[in-house]
């Protein structure tokens, strides 16, 4: 593992390096995806004035929500820049209304976990890319790396200035697959354009368009 960290840093240095959240092999057709993860982007610029401590608090709230609801701890990365990337991993499920399902799920997260810094732009985007762990953000020169949710914000920001050795552990969230399939079924019953999902001022809303 230490060799992997070193080689990643050596290969990419301060260059921006990204990987697809959902690989091509998972896409069956437009908006139809064999989905095995949820990507959640917490960005300090979503609040005014921008606040990393708010993004940090949201990250902790999000982890508590998944622990209480699903008895599961998601993967959390400091982005190296403006916030945190949170991944929820699970066994693949076929979503025939991927975008609508993700928008609905994120809206519920915002409401139930009280999130203020969630970035709506990646939601439902099956072409989304995310920064590769143990590569450096070229603007801040800080490392994107996995964090322990018990760490203070000060420790996270300090450790991001050096090559870390926090190992990535991927665990599967079992029961969330059933919830996603239920949401996907609900979205499948709705005519295209009848529902939209928006995130505004920290409150998730599902608006019915008649």
N, C-alpha and C positions, 0 to 999 in steps of 0.2 A: 504493500500500500504506500509506503514512504517513497518507493521508487516511482510509483504512478504520479504522486504529487510533484516530485522533482521534475519528471519528464514533462508533465503538463505545463509547469512553470517555465521550463527551459524551452519548450516548443513554441509557446505563445507569448511569453513575457508580458509586455504591457499592451499587446494587441487585443482588440476585442474578438472574442471567440464564442460562437453560439452553437447550440444543437437544437434540432427540432423537438418540441414537446411530444408531438404525435408523428411518428415516422410514416413515410408513404405507404408502407405495407399495411398500416392500420386503416387507411382510407379506402372504402369500397366504392363510393361515388360521392357526388356533391351532398354534403350535410349528413352522410351516412358513415359512421366511424365505429370501428371495433375499439372501444375506449377502455383504457386501463389506468387512467390517472386524471385527477383534476388539478389544474394549475391556478394558483391564486397569487396575484401580484399586489403587494402592499407598498404603496408609494407615498412618501412624505409630502409630495407636492399636491396631493389631493385635499389637503387642508390649508387654511390661510391663517397665519403665516405657515410656511412649510415646517414640519416638525418631525424629526426622526424619532423623538420619544413617543409621539402619538402612533407612528408606524410600529414601534416596538411594543407598545401597549396593545395594539390591535393583534399583533402576532401572538402575544401571550393569551389574549382573549380567544383567538381562533383555536389555539391548541387546547385550551380548557374546554371549548365547545365540543371538539372532536373526542376528547377524553370522556366527557360526561355523556355524550350522545352515543358514541360508537365504541367506547373503551379502546381508543386508538390514538397514537401520537403521530402526526404527520411529519414528513421531512421538512426542515426549515433551513433556508440558506440566506445569509446576508448577501445582498446583490452586488456589493462592492461600490454601490452608488447611493441610490435614494430610498432604499427600503429592504424588503424581504420577499423572497419567493417561497411559497408554501406548496408542497406537493402532497396529494392524497392518492395513494396507490391502492389498487384493488385488482382482482381477477378481471380479465377483459369481458365487457358486455357490449352487445351490439346496440348502438343508439341510431335510430333512423331519423331522429330529429335532434341531432347533436347540438346545434347552436341554440335552439329554443330550450332544450333541457338544461344546458349550462347556464343560460341567462336566468332561468327560473330558480335553479339551485343557488346561484350566487345571490340572487335577490333575497332568498330565504336566509342565507348566511348573514347578509348585512343586517337584516332585521333581528335575527335571533342572537347573533353574537355582538351586536352593537358596533359594527365596524365603521370606521370613519375614513380610512385611507385606501380602501380597495380601488384599484384602477380598473375601470370598466372596459378599456380598449382591448385587452386580450380575451375577454370572455366570449366563448363560442367560436374562437378562431382556430380552426384545425391546422393552420399553417404557422402557428405561433412558434417562435424560437425563444430560447432562454440561455442565459450566459452559462458557459461550461464551468463547473466548480474548479477551484484552484487556478483560475486564470484571473488576470488583473484588469480592473476597469481602467480604461486608458485615460479618462478624465481625472479620476480621483486617485489613481495609483493604489487603490485598496483592493484586496483580494475578495473574490466571490467564493464563499466557502460555507460548509454546513456548520450550524451552530447548535449548541446545547441550550434548550429553552430555559434552563436555570441560570444561564449567564446574564450578568448585568449588561446594559447597553454599552457602558464604558469599556468593559472587557471585549465585547464584540468588535467595537470600533478600533480598539488598540490592537487586537489580534489580527485584524484585517490588513495591517501594514506589514505582515510577515507571512512567509510560507507556513501554512498550518498543517496539523496532522490529525484533525478531527475526521474520523472515518464515516463514510456514508453508509447507513444501515437502512435498507428498504424493507419495510414490513407491509403487509396487506391488510386493508380495512375491509372486513368481510361483509357486514350487513349493509354497507352503503350501496352496494351493487343493486340490491332490491329496491332501494329508494329511487335510484336513478332510472331503473326500468319502469317504475310506476310513473315518474315524471315524464319519461319519454312516451309512455302510452297516452298520458293526458295530452301532451303536445301533438301527438299523432291524430287525435280526435278533433283537433281544432283546424279550421281552414287556414291556409297561409295568409298571414297579414291580420288575422283577427286578434292576436295577442302580441303585445310588445312588452319587453322587460327593460326597465331603466333603473339606473342607480343615480340618485341625486341627493346632495346634501346629507350623505350618510344614511339615507333611509331607502331600503329596497322597496320597489313598488312593482306590482304586476297590473298593468292597465288594460282593461278590455276596450277594444275599439269596435264600435258598433257601426 
